[in-house]
Amino acid sequence: MMPVMDGLETFSELQANLVTRSIPVILLTAKAQPAELKSFTQLQVFDVITKPYDPFNLADRVAQVLS
């Protein structure tokens, strides 16, 4: 869990700023219920990686998503 703001609040702040709006955002979350994943898609985040995840493959997954 993130202190002060959660990931969606952080994403909203990034989207509200012209400088950071175009940065691709990948959420790393434990919230993996179908309704939550659907809302992430509707927000147009670049990708969602759900916990638990394999830390040894995380960098490869991010690189694959961003390529």
Buried (B, 14 or more C-beta within 10 A) or exposed (E): EEEEEEBBEBBEEBBEEEEEEEEEBBBBBEBEEEEBBEEBEEBEBEBBBBEEEEEEEEEEBBEEEEE
